[in-house]
Amino acid sequence: MIKPTGSQSTFALYEYVNPDALEDIIEVCASKKSDVEVRFTVEGYLVSVRSDNTIPIYEPPGAHCDISENPCPVS
């Protein structure tokens, strides 16, 4: 596991989702030439596992927002 820097977080994905089941879903869809994306949240982060072998992780809304200076717009 790579140590996070600054305000990054670290977590073990297997504590939140069954990796074998997730892999099965992705493999079945890939074998059928079907694109799939499985999304779930972990500690407020949105994790997407895609059949093209990418796993983008999105920060929670307002993660870099300092409301004391300038409130972030609500999306």
C-alpha positions as CSV (number, residue, x, y, z in Angstrom):
1,M,0.0,0.0,0.0
2,I,1.3,3.4,-0.9
3,K,1.3,5.9,1.9
4,P,-0.9,9.0,1.2
5,T,0.5,12.5,1.2
6,G,-1.0,15.6,2.6
7,S,-4.8,15.4,2.9
8,Q,-5.1,12.0,1.1
9,S,-6.8,9.1,2.7
10,T,-6.0,5.5,2.9
11,F,-8.3,2.5,3.1
12,A,-8.5,-1.2,2.3
13,L,-11.1,-1.7,-0.4
14,Y,-11.9,-5.3,0.8
15,E,-13.2,-3.8,4.1
16,Y,-16.0,-2.2,2.1
17,V,-16.8,-4.5,-0.8
18,N,-16.2,-8.2,-1.6
19,P,-13.4,-8.0,-4.2
20,D,-14.2,-11.5,-5.6
21,A,-17.8,-10.6,-6.3
22,L,-16.8,-7.3,-7.8
23,E,-14.2,-9.1,-10.1
24,D,-16.9,-11.6,-11.1
25,I,-19.3,-8.9,-12.2
26,I,-16.6,-7.1,-14.2
27,E,-15.3,-10.3,-15.8
28,V,-18.8,-11.5,-16.8
29,C,-19.6,-8.2,-18.5
30,A,-16.2,-8.0,-20.2
31,S,-16.6,-11.5,-21.6
32,K,-20.0,-10.5,-23.1
33,K,-18.3,-7.4,-24.5
34,S,-20.6,-5.3,-22.4
35,D,-19.4,-2.1,-20.6
36,V,-20.2,-1.9,-16.9
37,E,-19.4,0.5,-14.1
38,V,-20.0,-0.5,-10.5
39,R,-20.2,2.5,-8.1
40,F,-20.1,2.7,-4.4
41,T,-19.0,5.1,-1.6
42,V,-16.1,4.5,0.8
43,E,-15.6,7.0,3.6
44,G,-17.4,9.6,1.5
45,Y,-15.4,9.0,-1.7
46,L,-17.2,7.8,-4.8
47,V,-15.4,4.7,-6.2
48,S,-16.1,3.5,-9.7
49,V,-14.9,0.2,-11.0
50,R,-15.1,-0.1,-14.7
51,S,-14.9,-3.0,-17.1
52,D,-12.1,-1.2,-19.0
53,N,-9.9,-1.8,-15.9
54,T,-10.0,1.7,-14.6
55,I,-10.9,2.7,-11.1
56,P,-11.5,6.4,-10.7
57,I,-12.0,7.7,-7.1
58,Y,-13.7,11.0,-6.7
59,E,-13.4,13.2,-3.7
60,P,-16.5,14.1,-1.7
61,P,-18.2,17.4,-2.8
62,G,-16.6,20.4,-1.0
63,A,-13.5,18.5,0.0
64,H,-11.2,21.4,-0.8
65,C,-13.7,24.1,0.3
66,D,-13.0,26.6,3.1
67,I,-16.4,28.0,3.9
68,S,-14.9,30.6,6.3
69,E,-13.5,32.5,3.3
70,N,-15.7,31.8,0.4
71,P,-18.7,29.3,0.6
72,C,-18.7,26.7,-2.1
73,P,-21.7,26.7,-4.5
74,V,-24.1,23.9,-4.0
75,S,-24.2,21.5,-6.9
